[in-house]
Amino acid sequence: MWMTSEVTRNFQNQYAITNKFADYKGKTIDIELFNTEALQQIALISFKNDKKEVTRQVVMMQRYDFIESEMLAYIPYCAATNPKRVLICGTLNAAIANHFAQHDMSVDMVVGDKEALYTLSGFIPKFKEIQENVNIAFYERFMDIKQVGYDIIIHASSPKLYEFEALKKMASEKFICVFGLANCYLEPSLALDTLAFGMNFGHVMMPFMLPTLTPSFYAFLSNYAHPLADLQLQKSDMLDNLQCYNANLHSSVFRLPAFLQHIIAPYVKN
């Protein structure tokens, strides 16, 4: 049997599965869980708008999910100066929050649907530990968060202009924001639109690509920190028990193919 996920309207990925063992349907998020021989469990997560239309699909692979969680956590962490508070949205990957919490940071995570998150309790490593961690709080809506002053913000999907404006109001005076981009190989114009939105919200903005099975693209945005010049090697070298992140890889993900560098050059601020 095969499971199909839509990367874009013109491009799909297929995964060989042994069986489907869970199916959750919520107001804003649907989740299907599959067993596979090659990738352990696979979660197909469909995000929906108010009209119940699927606006974005995300595939989480249990075997390699540590790549995203480690890279999205430690790229900003190792460039930030004394970060204390973190905001995460646009993803159900609570392992990202756990990495920050391990370094005594306070983490607020907007998940949209807590029941959807609990559906992944057997999928996300150390889920019970994450759920019980006093440094991690989960919210279904942004309006439920009463505080501001976040030093690191992770927005795993592609923010719209109004979302950048809202996140800037929630950020601390010195902030780092990592946000998602459309696939730069398949939908470069959409990625450029998001970069254009972000240009006015920081002095440094640099896209990068994670080494996942299907390339995933993000951008580093800050009003004070540079992801390469401000990489703190001593902090990076002290990280233990990681499967993916290291200082060399941190630097490498910002080195994109020449044709992509040419396309995004007008939007890069470094």
N, C-alpha and C positions, 0 to 999 in steps of 0.2 A: 504494500500500500504506500501511497505517497501523500504528503501534506504540501500544499502550495501556499506560498505567501507572496503578496504583491509588493514589490519594491517600488515600482512606478506603474503607471497605466500600460506601459509598453514593455515591462520587464518583470518577470516572476522567478522566484526560486522554488525548487522542489526538494523535499527531504524524504528519504525512505524511512518509513515508520513501521513499527510492529503492531501498535494498537493505540487507540485514543482512550484515555482513562478518566478524563475529567472535562467538564464543559460548564463554564459559568457565564451567565448572561446578566449584565447589569444595565443601569440607565445610561452610563457613559463609557463603560468598558466591558468587552467580552474577552474571555480567556478560554483557550482550548489547550489541554495538556496531552502530550504524546510520549510514548516510549520509542526509543530508537536503539539500534545496535551500535551505531558509530558515535553518537553524540549524547548518550544517556537520555535525559528527558529534554523535550523541547516545549516551550510555551509560545503559542501564537496569541499575541495580545492585540486586540482591535480597539482603537479609541474612536468614540462616536460623538457627533455633535447633537444639538438639541432635537434635530429631526431624525435621529437614530441612524444617520448615514455614517459609514466608516470613513474617517478622515486620515487615519494613519495606522499602519500595521507594524508591529515590532516583534521580532523573533528573538527570544532568549534561549540560549543553549547552555544547559547545565554544565556540560564538559568544559566550555570555554568562557563562561560568563564572568570569570575573574578578570578577563582582559579589560572589559569596559569598566567594571567597578574600581579596579586599582588605578587605571589610567585617569579616569575622570576625577578621582579623589586626589591623587598625589601630584598631578601636574599643577593644579592651583596651590595645593598645600606646600609644595617644595619651592614655590616662587613667592609665597605670601610672607609678610612680616607679622609674626605673632597673631595669627588668626584665632578668634574666639567663637564666632558664631557662623553657622552655615545654613543656607536655605537650598533645598532640592525640590525640583518639580519636573513634570514632563516624563516621568519614568516610575516604574514600580520596583526598580532594582534597589531594594533596601540595603544591599551589601555596600553600596556607596556610602550610605549614612553610617554604617558600622565602622568603616575605615576612619572616618573623621572622629567618631565618638571614642575610638581607641586612643586618640591623642587628646582626650579631655576637652573636646570642643562640643558646644551645644548645637544640636542639629534639629531643624524643623523641616519636615518633609510633607509636601502636598501631594497626595496620591489620587485624589478624585473620587475614589471608591474604596473604602477600607475592606469591604468584603472581597473585592477583587484581589487586594493585597494578601488577605488571609488564604485565598485560593492557592497562592504560591508558597505557603508555609513549608511544604515539603520539598520545594524547589530551591529556594534561596538558602544558602549555607548559614548556619547559626541563627535561624529565624527566631527561635524562642529567646535566645540571648539578646537579639536586636529588639524584640518586642518588650523585653523587661528592662532594657537599658534606660536609666533615668536621664541620660543625656540626649535621647532621641524622642521626639514627639511627632506623631502623625496627624495630619489634618486632611479633611476632604475638600475644603475650599480655602482659597486665599483669604476671603473675608473673615475666616475664623482666626486668623493670625492677628494679634493685637500689637506685636512689637515690630521694631525696625532695627536697622544697624547691623546688617549681615556683612561679614568680611569676605565670605566666599559664597557665590550663588552658582548653582548648577541647574541650567534649564536644558534638559536633554532633548527636547524637540526644537523646532525652529520658531523662535518668537516673532510675533508681529510687532509693528511699531508701538502700539498701545501697551504691549507686554513689556517692551524695553523701558517705556516710560514708567510703568508701575514698578518694575524691578529696580530702577534707579532710585525711586523714592524709598525703597526698602533697604537699599545698600548703605553701608557705612561710608564715612568720608573717604577712606581708602578701601577699595574693593577690587576683587577679581571675579569675573563672571565667565563661565564656560557654557556655551550654548550650541545646540545642534544645528547642523546644516543639511539641506537636501543632498543627495548623492551627487557629488561634483562631476562624476563621469557621465551620469545619465540625465541629470536635471541641473546643469550649471546655472541656468538663468534664475531658477528658484533660490539656489544658494547665494547668488550675487544679490538678489533682492533682500535676503536676510542680512547679508553683510552691509548693504547700503543702509538698512534700518539702524544697525548697531554703530555706525561710524561716528555718530554725534554723542556717544555716551562714554567714550574713553579715549585716552591718549595712545593706547597700544591695542591693536587688534590683529591677531595672526591666526589663520586657519591651520588645522592639523588633521591628520588622518590616522585612525587607529588600525592596528594590524589584526583585524577580525576576518572571519571567513568571507563575509561580504563587507568591503571597505565601508567604514562609517566615518563621517566627517563632522568636525566640530570647529569652534573658534574660541580663542582665548581673548578676553576683553578686560582691560583694566585702565584705571586712571592714574596708576603709579608704578605698577610692576611689569617687567618684561619677562616672558616665559623662559628665555634663554639667558639673557644677561643677569637676571636675578635668581637663577637656579641656585639654590643653596645646597652645595654638594655635601656638606657635613650633615645636614638634615636628611638628605636622600640616602647617604651611606648608612645611616643609623636605622633605616627601616628594615624590619625583620620579617621572615616568613611570607614573603611575597612571591607569587608565581609569574608575574609579568613585568611590573614596573621596575625600572632602574634608571639611573641618570643618563646613560647613553641612549636608551630608548626614548626617554623624555625629550632629548634634543632631536633625535632622528625623526619623530613623527611630524615635526614642523617643516621637514625638507620634502616638499611635494615634487611630483614630476614637473619637468620644465614647462610643458604646455599648460598645466594647471596654474603654475606660478605666473605665467603670462596673462592668463584669464583673470586671476584675482588681484593682480598687481595694483590696479587703481583703488582697491578697497583695503589694502594692507596698510596698517599704521604701526611702524616699528622704530 
